[in-house]
Amino acid sequence: MLTLPWRAAIVGILTALAPMARAEEPAPVTTEPAPGDDTAGDEASVEDDARRGREERIREEREAQEEKERREREVIDARRYIFPLWGVALAKRGVHLPLPWGVTLSNVYISQFVDLTDLRLSFGDDPLEPIEFIEFGDNRVWVEAINARVDLWVLPMLSVYYMGLFSPAGRIDVDIQEPVEVPAGKDIVSLGHGFGLTGVYGYKGTFVAADTNWAWVFPNNVDGAVKTWIASFRLGRNEPLPKNWQISYWTGVMHQKFGRETLGTVLVKDVLPPFDYDGARENCAELSVVQGAACTALVDRLEENQPLTNASINYGITKGPRYPWNMIVGVQVSYTKHWQFRTEIGFLTKFSVMAMATYRFGIPFLKAEKLEEIEERRPNDPMFEAPEPAAEPEPAGRAEPAPGPTSPPPAAPEPLWQLPAQEPTPVPG
């Protein structure tokens, strides 16, 4: 049994060691975030970024699948039709091909100045004689015409067409300045036909188009046809719209050429207002001796030999546009691959307005059984599958690392339908 001194010594030692034991106890662990610690917010942001990344990849995969299916349909359609030639090869590259055939109905109004030169006149069976004393001012012609056209895309970027036209209303207003100021005019009704070519090239929504056509127009009271030639150039854009709609707009220039010696016969009462014979003779006297005599003889012939209301004049004259160039702007709205609605305005030197509607279609040369066979062969058809890339040899002793949680999956070969594509645009005609 310990004596009192030993007990006091043991208590003193334990009392000295107690603070040291308390100092060595671990501090309590707390889960409270320290001030300024954004670990929880960063984790939420990472999760949002990952979710958005997944949604973006899903959207891209869906768009790629839709583009793949569209290009497959383009290839099938290209195989169904003979035209355009080489359409299958371009459809494999994703070129959007229009349906080969088109039927168009349009209405056109044109108003422009024309120059009249080399005038020759005669009466009855007399031969035409040059008339130099008659001078013209501003002569204007306006025409309203209905055109019908059939076109075919022979090549992916070249269309040919044949057209017929009927002009039920038109008029040429002639401004005679010398020897007397006399307004004259004549109504025009015409029939005609012609053919033309349209070439287009498009890339990433922008297109250029060139069109040219030749026509032969047969106005009433005119012997023979008036040949016309028109060429136009356009630069524009294609913009997709929702629900299978598309809009195209453009600007450009147009050049026209028509000119020939027009021969015909008209009644004086149809082209001239009531005539002042005495005033005409006074104006003839102010001309030179030769021109004055010819002018007076013409007035005398009109007054003395035939009543004016029944007099007819044979004429020969050369007509042509005063301003061959003009500007154009236009817009076209397309619905699916079948319907196109276009309007175009010409301005500056010539005013014109055109409204046009086109229906496009194809005439398949493959039977339904053949198309079904093609559809069944599609999964194994190399036309729809991208070639497998050649495998690269692995270096000796090198192991392929396993993808971790943050490693991207191995990249797949790029399919054919994701190669850059041309976009031919129907262009207007």
Secondary structure, 3 states (H helix, E strand, C coil): CCCHHHHHHHHHHHHHHHHHHHHCCCCCCCCCCCCCCCHHHHHHHHHHHHHHHHHHHHHHHHHHHHHHHHHHHHHHHHHHCCCCCCHHHHHHCCCCCCCCEEEEEEEEEEEEEEEEEEEEEECCCCCCEECCCCEECCEEEEEEEEEEEEEEEEECCEEEEEEEEEEEEEEEEEEEEECCCEEEEEECCEEEEEEEEEEEEEECCEEEEEEEEEEEEEECCEECCEEEEEEEEEEEEEEEECCCEEEEEEEEEEEEEECEEEEEEEEHHHHCCCCCHHHHHHHHHCCCHHHHHHHHHHHHHHHHHCCCCCCEEEEEEEEEECCCEEEEEEEEEEECCCEEEEEEEEECCCEEEEEEEEEEECCCCCCHHHHHHHHHHHHHCCCCCCCCCCCCCCCCCCCCCCCCCCCCCCCCCCCHHHCCCCCCCCCCC
